[in-house]
């Protein structure tokens, strides 16, 4: 069966990179898709650029928030207009490999999983500088120190996403932890999560991004991880690892940057 895929994108002040991102969707080898974009109160030409593509392609729907509401509310706004069997995430500054949708639909149909993701090439204005790949079958204990997915690589059964109420909108998800909260709800439901062991997108991230996380964010991240351990009934002996964000604050930024780059160089994908 030719399953329909609804791609949801929250876009905000990304006028320089949005066109390439949209065109990577239009060039997909899989044709049964719709793109639902919602502009979250951009103050640049983002909406104007998105509107041009929506006017020229009937598979693209464009929504707009009157003011900035954050990613969780924006994605939920997109979900209200989705008609696909699967929901796929993508961001306005990332680029899909041309067979991403085809590969992920085939994977979802061949495996008994409720959501799946994959790897990513890391790139910036200078080109690809690393790769990221997460565990093929991440269990709930991954939530102690990380997440099971690279958020913009995921494809999710539409019905499963509706069953958990979509993305939560609260004080924690407003701090860009909306995906972490979603996976927590998936694990609580006993859903099966898997990753394809290959890259699916070019993920825009500069080499210094990890060092710029604020002290406030690190504290919030620790609180959220400890709460996840409680909700998922993680053994107490393992919960101390949830304090990792606090320990990271003690590491000099230059050392943290070098480790981040080294870690991203350990995979063996071909570069762009």
C-alpha positions in Angstrom: 0.0 0.0 0.0 1.3 3.5 -0.9 1.2 5.1 2.5 0.8 8.9 2.7 3.3 10.9 4.7 2.6 14.2 6.3 5.8 16.2 6.9 5.5 18.8 9.6 7.8 21.9 9.8 7.8 24.8 12.2 9.7 27.6 10.5 11.1 30.7 12.1 13.5 33.3 10.7 15.2 30.9 8.3 15.0 32.9 5.1 18.6 32.1 4.1 18.2 28.3 4.2 14.5 27.5 3.8 14.4 27.2 0.0 17.0 24.5 -0.1 15.2 22.6 2.7 11.9 22.7 0.9 13.4 21.7 -2.4 15.0 18.6 -0.8 11.5 17.5 -0.1 10.2 18.2 -3.6 13.1 16.1 -5.0 12.2 13.0 -3.0 11.9 9.6 -4.8 8.7 9.0 -2.8 5.8 11.1 -4.1 2.9 10.5 -1.8 3.6 13.2 0.7 2.2 16.5 1.9 4.2 19.3 3.6 2.5 21.2 6.4 4.6 24.3 7.3 3.7 26.8 10.1 5.5 30.1 10.3 6.0 30.9 14.0 5.9 34.7 13.8 9.0 35.3 11.7 10.2 38.9 11.2 12.3 38.2 8.1 11.2 36.9 4.6 10.6 33.3 5.8 6.8 33.4 5.3 7.1 35.1 1.9 9.5 32.3 0.7 7.3 29.5 2.1 4.3 31.1 0.5 5.9 31.0 -3.0 6.5 27.3 -2.7 3.0 26.7 -1.4 1.4 28.5 -4.3 3.4 26.5 -6.8 2.9 23.0 -5.2 -0.5 21.7 -4.2 1.1 19.2 -1.8 2.3 22.1 0.4 0.1 23.8 3.0 1.2 27.0 4.8 0.0 28.1 8.2 0.9 31.1 10.3 1.0 32.0 14.0 0.2 35.6 14.6 2.9 35.7 17.3 5.8 33.4 18.3 4.4 30.4 20.2 7.3 28.0 20.3 7.9 24.8 18.5 5.5 22.5 20.5 2.4 24.6 19.8 3.6 25.2 16.2 3.9 21.5 15.5 0.6 20.8 17.1 -0.9 23.4 14.8 0.5 21.5 11.8 -0.8 18.2 13.2 -4.4 19.6 13.0 -4.1 19.7 9.2 -2.3 16.4 8.6 -4.0 13.6 6.6 -1.2 11.1 6.3 -0.7 7.7 7.7 2.7 8.7 9.0 3.9 12.0 10.5 7.5 12.9 9.6 9.5 15.7 11.1 11.8 18.1 9.3 13.3 21.5 10.1 13.6 24.6 7.9 17.4 24.6 8.0 18.0 20.8 7.3 18.2 18.9 4.1 16.7 15.5 3.3 18.6 12.9 1.3 16.6 12.3 -1.8 15.4 8.8 -0.8 14.7 9.6 2.9 10.9 9.3 2.7 11.0 6.1 0.6 13.5 4.4 3.0 11.6 5.3 6.1 8.2 4.3 4.8 9.6 1.0 3.7 11.2 0.5 7.1 8.0 1.3 9.0 6.0 -1.1 6.9 8.6 -3.9 7.4 9.2 -3.5 11.1 6.8 -3.5 14.0 7.7 -0.1 15.4 5.7 2.9 16.3 8.4 5.5 15.5 11.7 5.4 13.8 14.6 7.7 13.1 18.1 7.5 11.6 21.5 9.1 11.4 22.5 12.5 10.2 25.4 14.3 8.5 26.4 17.3 10.6 27.1 20.4 8.5 27.6 24.1 8.6 28.4 26.8 6.1 31.8 25.2 5.5 30.3 21.8 4.7 30.0 18.4 6.5 32.2 18.1 9.6 30.8 15.0 11.3 28.1 12.4 11.6 25.7 11.3 14.3 24.1 7.9 14.7 22.0 6.7 17.7 21.3 3.1 18.9 19.3 0.9 16.5 16.9 -0.2 19.3 17.0 2.4 22.1 15.5 1.2 25.3 13.9 3.5 27.9 17.1 3.9 29.8 18.5 6.1 27.0 16.4 8.8 28.6 18.8 9.0 31.5 21.5 10.7 29.5 20.1 11.4 26.0 17.2 10.8 23.6 16.4 7.9 21.3 16.2 10.0 18.2 17.6 12.9 16.3 14.3 14.8 16.2 14.2 15.9 12.6 14.9 12.3 11.4 11.8 10.8 12.9 8.7 9.2 11.2 5.8 8.3 13.5 2.6 6.5 13.1 -0.1 9.2 13.0 -2.5 7.3 15.3 0.3 6.8 17.9 1.1 10.5 18.0 -2.6 11.3 18.5 -2.9 8.7 21.3 -0.3 10.6 23.4 -1.9 14.0 22.6 0.8 15.3 20.3 3.5 17.5 21.7 3.1 18.8 25.3 3.2 22.5 25.8 4.6 23.4 29.2 7.5 25.3 30.8 10.0 22.5 29.9 9.0 22.0 26.3 9.2 25.7 25.7 12.9 25.3 26.4 13.4 23.1 23.3 12.8 19.9 25.2 9.6 19.1 23.3 11.0 16.0 21.6 12.4 14.6 24.9 8.9 15.0 26.5 7.3 13.2 23.5 9.6 10.2 23.7 9.0 10.0 27.4 5.2 9.6 26.7 6.0 7.0 24.0 8.0 4.9 26.4 5.3 5.2 29.1 2.9 3.7 26.5 5.2 0.9 25.8 5.7 1.9 22.1 8.5 0.5 20.1 11.2 2.9 18.9 14.0 2.0 16.4 16.6 3.8 14.3 17.8 3.0 10.8 21.6 2.6 10.8 22.2 5.1 8.1 22.0 8.9 7.5 18.7 10.4 6.4 19.3 14.1 6.5 22.0 16.8 6.6 21.5 18.3 10.0 22.6 21.9 10.3 24.8 22.3 13.4 27.9 24.3 14.0 30.9 23.0 16.0 30.2 25.3 18.9 26.5 24.6 19.4 27.0 22.2 22.3 29.1 24.7 24.3 26.5 27.4 24.1 23.8 25.7 26.1 23.1 28.0 29.1 23.4 27.2 32.8 19.6 27.5 33.0 19.1 25.0 30.3 21.5 22.5 31.9 19.6 22.8 35.2 16.3 22.3 33.5 17.6 19.3 31.5 18.8 17.7 34.8 15.4 18.2 36.4 13.6 16.8 33.4 15.8 13.7 33.2 15.3 13.0 36.9 11.5 13.2 36.4 11.8 10.9 33.5 13.7 8.3 35.6 10.9 8.5 38.1 8.1 8.1 35.6 9.8 5.3 33.7 10.8 3.5 37.0 14.5 3.5 36.2 16.5 1.8 39.0 17.8 4.3 41.5 21.4 3.0 41.1 21.3 4.3 37.5 19.7 7.6 38.1 22.9 9.4 39.1 23.8 9.5 35.4 20.9 12.0 35.0 23.2 14.6 36.6 25.4 14.6 33.4 24.3 18.1 32.4 25.5 19.5 35.6 28.9 17.8 35.3 29.2 19.1 31.8 29.1 22.7 33.2 32.4 22.0 34.9 34.2 21.1 31.7 36.1 24.0 30.0 34.3 25.0 26.8 37.4 24.4 24.6 37.7 20.8 25.9 34.0 20.3 25.4 34.2 21.6 21.8 37.1 19.2 21.0 35.2 16.2 22.5 32.1 17.1 20.6 34.0 17.3 17.3 35.9 14.0 18.0 32.6 12.2 18.9 31.1 13.3 15.6 34.0 12.0 13.7 33.7 8.4 14.9 31.0 7.3 12.4 31.9 6.2 8.9 29.3 7.7 6.6 30.3 9.2 3.3 30.5 13.0 3.3 28.5 15.4 1.2 
